[in-house]
Amino acid sequence: MVNATDADKTERNKKTLFAIEAGGFDNFRINSTTGNVTVQVGAHFDRDTINLYNLTIIAIDQGANSFTATTTMTVTITDVNNKSPKFNQSSYSVSILENTAKGNRLTDCIATDPDENARLEYNVKQTIGFDENGGNVSQSLIETYFRIENGTVYVNACLDRETVERLEVTLLVHDRNEEENKLQTASSKP
């Protein structure tokens, strides 16, 4: 709410009207008699695009010789966690030796989230293996081959080329601070 006073003695001369002069006509409105600033019906805010509005508000007295004054109202838009995370690449291709020790870094599969308070959690969603003839390898033999921490994939078990020649690993990233009731995930294959 904006308030203005006028030292004139007569009722007509000290009556003040308000208007938004600049800075947010499409998103804000002002009650011309009370100075109460509200959000316009149908307004759309996206903190990632515009995070600050500076409204220039003018007060005009109703005297025969009108006088005006202006002030600035700053409206800060706070972030709502409503954007999904995304991996920097949709897929990754990596070769690894079968004698690579457990705990070694395999690759980085980094995801980003434009929300201010994003808290990303990575998981191995699925591991599919194929033997040298292209046949499927039992999930129970390979499901613990890899782990991911903060976007870095590590070898998590002893690898055996005779058991599995090629692997497809699906990674999942989830924003733990997502807006309530809106699942925010992305997946990728290294």
N, C-alpha and C positions, 0 to 999 in steps of 0.2 A: 504494500500500500504506500502511496505517495501522499504527502500532506503538504499543504502550502497555506500560509496565512497572509492576510492583507490588512494593513493598519488603517485603511479607510473606515470612516464612521458609519456611512449609510449602508444599508443592507445590499442594495444593488451594486455599489462600488466595491464592496468587499467579497461578493460572491465570486468564486473561482471555478473555472472549468478546466478539465485535464484532457490531454491527448498524447498519444505516442507520436512523436515527430520523426523518429528514425530508429532502425535497429531490430525490428522484429514484428512487423505488421502481420505477417502470415502465421505467426505462432503465438502471439500475445494480443490481448485487448485490455483496454482500461475503461473503467466506469467513469464517464465524463464528469459526474458530480461528486463521487466519493474518492476518486483516485485509486480505487482498488484495481490492481493488475492481476489478471487471470490468464490461464492458458486458453487459447482459441480452440473451439470445438474442431476436431479433425487435425489438430496440429501433430506433426511428426518430428520427434527428436531422435537424433543418432549421435551419441557422444563421440563416436569414431570420426564423424564428419565435422561437426561443429560442437565444441564443448563449452562455449561461452557466448552469451548475448549481451551486448551493451545497448540498452534501450534509452533513447533520449526522450524525455518526457517534458512537455511544456505545460505550464500553468498560465491561464489567461484570466485576468479579472474582467468583470462585466461593466466597468465604468465607461463613461462617455469617451474618455481617452484611455483606451485599454492599455494595460501594462502586462508584460509577460516575464516569466522566469523559466529557466530550464534546469533540469537535473538529469543525472545519468543513473539508471538502475542496472546493476550487473546481475545477470542470472547465470549461474554455473550449472551445467548439466552433469549429473553424476552417472557413472557407468553402471549399466545393468549387464550382467554376464549372460549375453544372449547370442554370441557367435560361436560357431563350432570350430574346434581346432582342425588344422590341415597339415599333413605331412608336406615337407618341402618338395618331395618327389612322389609320384604315384607308385613307382616301383624302383627297386635297387637290384643290381646283379653283383654277386660276390663269389669269388673262388677261394677255397680254403684247403689246406693240406690236412689229411686225415690224422696226422700226428700233432696237430695244433693242441697245445695244452689247455686244459680246463682253466677258465678265467681270462683267457686272452680276448682282446677286443677284436670283433669281427668287422663292424662298420658302424657308422652313425646314421640313424634314421630320425632326423629331427622334425618335430612338428611345432607350429606356431599357432597362437590364438590372439586375435586383436583385442580381446577384452582385457581391461586393466587389471583385474584380479584373477586371471586364469591360473589354475593349478593343475598342470597336466600330469596324468598318470599313464604310464605305458605298460602294455602287457603283450605276451605272445598269445595270440588268439587261436592259431591253428598251425600245425606243422604236418605237411604231407611229404612223404618220401617215396622215391622210385629207385628200384634196383637197376643193375646194368642192362637188363632186358626191357626196362620200361614198366615193369610190374610194380604195383603198390606195395609198400613196406608197412608192416603192422605199426599202427599208431603208438602202441605201448613201447616199442623199441626206440622211438625217436622223439617222443613228446617233450622230453626234458633236455634236448640237445642245446637249446639256446635260452637265454634270458635277456631281458632288456631293462636298463636303468637309465632314466633321464634321456632317452633317445639313443643310447649306445647299446648295441647288441654284443653280447659276450658268448663265448663258447661255455656251455654249462655241463658238458659231459664228454667222455672220450668218444671221438668220432671213428667210424669204421666204414671205409669205402666198400668193403665186401658186403656189408649189410645194406647200405644206402649210398647210391651214387649221386643222386640229385635231390635237393630239398626245396620245397616251397613253404616259406614261413609267412604267415599273415600276422602283422602287428596291429595292435589297436591302441589308440590314444583316446583318453577320456578326460574331459574337464571336470575335476572334482568340485569346482565352485559354480557349476552350471546353474542357470535359472531353474527354480523348482519346476518339476514336471516337464522339462525339456531336455531330453537326452542329447548330449553333444559328444559325438565320437567321430573318428576318422580311421581308416585302415590303409595299410600299405604292405607290399611284399618286398623284403630285401632280396 
